[in-house]
Amino acid sequence: MRQYLSIASNAFMELVRQPIFLLLMTSSSGFCVFISAVPYFGFGEDPKLVKDMSLALMLLSGLFGAVLCASSSVAQEIRSGTALTVLSKPVSRLTFLLGKFTGLAGSLTLMTFTNLVAALLAGRMAFDAYGDTDIKSLSIYAGVGFLAYAVAGFFNFFLRRGFVSDAVFAFILFTSLAVLGIHLLSHDERAFGEVATVDWRMIPAAVLILFALLILAAVALACSTRLDTVPTLAICSTLFMVGLMSDYLFKGASDSGSWWATFLYAITPNWQQFWLADALEDKKTIPWSYVAKSSVYMLSCMAAALAAGVWMFDDRELN
């Protein structure tokens, strides 16, 4: 158990210290807030468009984050010989792979939380043709983002601390406090006297997206035991596209009794189960009971992907 926790914590910190992680996290969350400051003339559906784009951006950035972090955590360590050094100690390959996945899942959760904070602010800032851009909230979010980089630079220059990890945690802390302060202290009005509020219904939608990202992370980790970054990204992207169309591609033939369609429909993750942005229309909510049921589906897919990864990693030559 101690070896597992050590590998998981080290994998998490190694991923957080990656410059690509900081760049992907800050750019995706910053762009998420930026899209709420642009007029779309969506015939009154502008807030809904902003929320849909925020959730889509959360999913897309998580896809790239899962592949890049999985390749950095496993494929590069195999190539550099670090994995061989770790496995030369009393550490099994199963413990090594599960520890790496736990660290990867922690980093993806951190990125998704940061994007969720930005999405909540974007949903509050969204306006229609009768409103105006919330310059104050946009300026506060951009200001605390630059402040996080400045604080990390100060610690790096004077205290010789790691810039990237300090910038990651400072960005998460400052932006979370800023959005909380905007929600509690600012009472801006939209058109027709409507008060701008945070749409908390996006939280279960973001949790479902995190479930999808954890499945993608497990698949990316399994691919990284044998492949490099680009092939892993190609496989995960193909699986993502096929999973979005699995109902159209396989369900009809599966209901007709085709064995191959039934098999492919069973092993292909159905991402539509995790994308419920349309459920946020007309004051509807996503019940937490559905989130709990989706977690069982997520755990099943994740266990299958990790089992395949352990099988492929078990006889992998590390010399």
C-alpha positions in Angstrom: 0.0 0.0 0.0 2.8 2.4 0.8 4.4 1.8 -2.6 1.1 2.5 -4.3 0.6 5.8 -2.4 4.2 6.8 -3.1 3.8 6.2 -6.9 0.4 7.9 -7.0 1.6 11.0 -5.2 4.8 11.2 -7.2 2.9 10.8 -10.5 0.4 13.5 -9.5 3.2 16.0 -8.7 5.1 15.1 -11.8 2.1 15.9 -13.9 1.3 19.1 -12.1 4.9 20.2 -12.7 4.6 19.8 -16.5 4.5 23.1 -18.3 1.9 21.7 -20.8 -0.4 21.0 -17.8 -0.2 24.6 -16.7 -0.6 25.9 -20.2 -3.6 23.7 -21.0 -5.4 24.4 -17.7 -5.0 28.2 -17.7 -5.7 28.6 -21.5 -8.9 26.4 -21.4 -10.3 28.2 -18.3 -9.3 31.6 -19.6 -10.9 30.9 -23.0 -14.0 29.6 -21.2 -14.5 33.0 -19.5 -13.6 34.8 -22.7 -16.4 33.2 -24.7 -19.0 34.7 -22.3 -17.8 38.2 -23.2 -18.7 37.9 -26.9 -22.1 38.7 -28.3 -23.7 35.9 -30.3 -27.1 37.3 -31.2 -28.5 33.9 -30.5 -32.2 34.9 -30.3 -32.3 34.8 -26.5 -30.3 31.5 -26.3 -26.9 33.2 -25.7 -26.6 32.0 -22.1 -27.4 28.4 -23.2 -24.8 28.7 -26.0 -22.1 29.9 -23.5 -22.8 27.0 -21.1 -22.7 24.4 -23.9 -19.4 25.8 -25.2 -18.0 25.8 -21.7 -18.8 22.2 -21.1 -17.5 21.2 -24.6 -14.3 23.1 -23.9 -14.0 21.2 -20.6 -14.4 17.9 -22.4 -11.9 18.8 -25.2 -9.2 20.1 -22.9 -9.6 17.1 -20.7 -9.2 14.8 -23.7 -5.8 16.4 -24.6 -4.8 16.5 -21.0 -5.6 12.8 -20.5 -3.5 11.7 -23.5 -0.6 14.1 -22.8 -0.4 13.3 -19.1 -0.7 9.5 -19.7 2.1 9.6 -22.2 4.2 11.7 -19.9 3.5 9.4 -17.0 4.1 6.0 -18.6 5.4 6.1 -22.2 8.2 8.6 -21.5 9.2 6.8 -18.3 9.5 3.5 -20.2 11.5 5.1 -22.9 13.8 6.9 -20.4 14.3 3.8 -18.2 12.7 5.3 -15.1 10.0 2.6 -15.1 12.7 -0.1 -15.1 14.3 1.5 -12.1 11.1 1.6 -10.1 10.1 -1.9 -11.0 13.6 -3.2 -10.1 12.4 -2.6 -6.5 9.7 -4.7 -4.7 7.0 -3.1 -6.8 4.6 -5.1 -9.0 3.6 -3.9 -12.4 0.0 -3.8 -11.3 0.8 -1.5 -8.4 2.9 0.7 -10.7 0.2 1.1 -13.3 -2.6 1.7 -10.7 -0.5 4.3 -9.0 0.2 6.1 -12.2 -3.6 6.1 -13.0 -4.4 7.5 -9.6 -2.0 10.3 -10.1 -3.4 10.9 -13.6 -7.0 10.9 -12.3 -6.0 13.4 -9.6 -4.5 15.8 -12.1 -7.5 15.5 -14.4 -9.8 16.2 -11.5 -7.8 19.3 -10.7 -8.1 20.5 -14.3 -11.8 19.8 -14.5 -12.4 21.7 -11.2 -10.5 24.7 -12.6 -12.6 24.6 -15.8 -15.8 24.2 -13.8 -15.0 27.4 -11.8 -14.5 29.2 -15.1 -17.7 27.7 -16.5 -19.7 28.8 -13.5 -18.4 32.4 -14.0 -19.0 32.2 -17.7 -22.6 31.1 -17.2 -23.1 34.1 -14.8 -21.5 36.5 -17.3 -23.4 35.3 -20.3 -25.8 37.9 -21.8 -28.2 38.2 -24.7 -28.8 41.0 -27.2 -30.2 43.3 -24.6 -27.2 43.0 -22.2 -23.6 44.1 -22.1 -20.3 42.4 -21.4 -19.5 42.0 -17.7 -16.3 43.9 -17.8 -15.8 43.9 -14.1 -16.0 40.1 -13.7 -13.8 39.6 -16.7 -11.2 42.0 -15.4 -11.2 40.4 -11.9 -10.7 36.9 -13.4 -7.9 38.0 -15.7 -6.3 40.0 -12.9 -6.2 37.1 -10.5 -4.8 34.9 -13.2 -1.9 37.2 -13.9 -1.5 37.5 -10.1 -1.1 33.8 -9.8 1.7 33.8 -12.4 3.3 36.8 -10.6 3.2 35.0 -7.2 4.7 31.9 -8.7 7.4 33.9 -10.4 8.2 35.7 -7.1 8.5 32.4 -5.2 10.7 31.0 -8.0 13.1 33.9 -8.1 13.5 34.6 -4.4 12.7 31.2 -2.8 13.9 28.9 -5.6 10.6 27.0 -5.7 9.2 25.3 -8.8 7.4 27.8 -10.9 4.9 25.5 -12.7 3.5 23.7 -9.6 3.2 27.0 -7.6 1.5 28.7 -10.6 -1.0 25.8 -10.9 -2.0 25.8 -7.2 -2.0 29.6 -7.0 -4.2 29.9 -10.2 -6.7 27.4 -8.7 -6.8 29.2 -5.4 -7.0 32.7 -6.7 -9.6 32.0 -9.4 -11.8 30.0 -7.0 -11.7 32.8 -4.4 -12.4 35.4 -7.1 -15.4 33.6 -8.5 -16.8 33.0 -5.0 -16.3 36.7 -4.2 -18.0 37.8 -7.4 -20.9 35.5 -6.6 -21.3 36.7 -3.0 -20.5 40.4 -3.3 -21.5 41.4 -6.8 -25.2 41.9 -7.7 -25.2 42.8 -11.3 -28.4 43.1 -13.3 -29.1 41.8 -16.8 -31.8 43.0 -19.1 -35.3 43.5 -17.7 -34.1 43.7 -14.1 -32.9 40.1 -14.0 -30.1 39.5 -11.5 -27.0 37.6 -12.8 -26.6 34.4 -10.9 -24.4 31.3 -11.0 -26.1 28.3 -12.5 -25.2 25.5 -10.0 -26.9 22.9 -12.3 -23.6 22.8 -14.2 -21.9 21.0 -11.3 -23.5 17.5 -12.0 -22.9 18.1 -15.8 -19.2 18.7 -15.0 -19.1 15.6 -12.8 -20.4 13.5 -15.7 -17.7 15.0 -18.0 -15.1 14.1 -15.4 -16.4 10.5 -15.5 -15.9 10.5 -19.3 -12.4 11.9 -18.9 -11.5 9.2 -16.4 -12.5 6.5 -18.9 -10.4 8.3 -21.6 -7.5 8.5 -19.1 -7.7 4.7 -18.5 -7.7 4.0 -22.2 -4.8 6.5 -22.8 -2.8 4.9 -20.0 -3.4 1.4 -21.5 -2.2 2.6 -24.9 0.8 4.3 -23.4 2.2 1.0 -22.2 2.9 0.2 -25.8 2.6 3.3 -27.9 3.9 6.9 -27.9 1.9 10.2 -27.7 0.7 10.6 -31.3 -0.6 7.1 -31.7 -2.3 7.2 -28.3 -4.0 10.5 -29.2 -5.1 9.0 -32.5 -6.7 6.0 -30.8 -8.3 8.0 -28.1 -9.7 10.5 -30.6 -11.1 7.7 -32.8 -12.6 6.0 -29.8 -14.2 9.3 -28.7 -15.7 9.9 -32.1 -17.0 6.3 -32.5 -18.4 6.4 -28.9 -20.4 9.5 -29.8 -22.0 7.7 -32.7 -22.3 4.2 -31.1 -26.1 4.4 -30.9 -26.3 5.2 -34.6 -23.6 2.7 -35.7 -24.3 -0.3 -33.6 -27.6 -0.1 -31.7 -29.9 -0.9 -34.6 -27.9 -3.9 -35.8 -27.6 -5.0 -32.2 -31.3 -5.0 -31.7 -31.7 -7.0 -34.9 -29.6 -9.8 -33.4 -26.2 -9.1 -35.0 -23.5 -10.6 -32.8 -20.7 -8.3 -34.0 -22.8 -5.2 -33.4 -23.8 -6.4 -29.9 -20.1 -7.0 -29.1 -19.0 -3.6 -30.5 -21.8 -1.8 -28.8 -20.9 -3.4 -25.5 -17.2 -2.6 -25.5 -17.5 0.9 -26.9 -18.0 3.6 -24.3 -21.2 5.6 -25.0 -20.2 9.2 -24.4 -23.8 10.3 -24.8 -24.4 9.0 -21.3 -22.1 11.6 -19.9 -23.0 14.6 -22.2 -26.2 16.1 -20.7 -25.8 19.7 -21.6 -29.3 19.6 -23.3 -30.8 18.7 -19.9 -30.0 22.2 -18.6 -32.7 23.7 -20.8 -35.9 25.2 -19.4 -34.8 25.2 -15.7 -34.4 21.4 -15.8 -31.8 19.7 -13.6 -29.6 16.6 -13.8 -30.6 14.4 -10.8 -27.7 13.2 -8.7 -29.3 9.7 -8.8 -28.4 9.6 -12.5 -24.9 10.7 -11.7 -24.6 7.8 -9.2 -25.8 5.3 -11.8 -23.4 6.8 -14.4 -20.5 6.3 -11.9 -21.2 2.5 -12.0 -21.0 2.6 -15.8 -17.8 4.7 -15.6 -16.2 2.2 -13.1 -17.0 -0.7 -15.4 -15.4 0.9 -18.4 -12.5 2.1 -16.4 -11.9 -1.3 -14.9 -12.0 -2.9 -18.4 -9.5 -0.4 -19.8 -7.1 -0.8 -16.9 -7.3 -4.6 -17.1 -6.3 -4.4 -20.8 -3.5 -2.0 -19.8 -2.2 -4.4 -17.1 -2.4 -7.3 -19.6 -0.4 -5.3 -22.2 2.1 -4.0 -19.7 2.7 -7.4 -18.0 5.0 -8.8 -20.8 6.3 -5.4 -22.0 10.1 -5.4 -22.3 11.5 -2.5 -20.4 15.2 -2.8 -21.2 
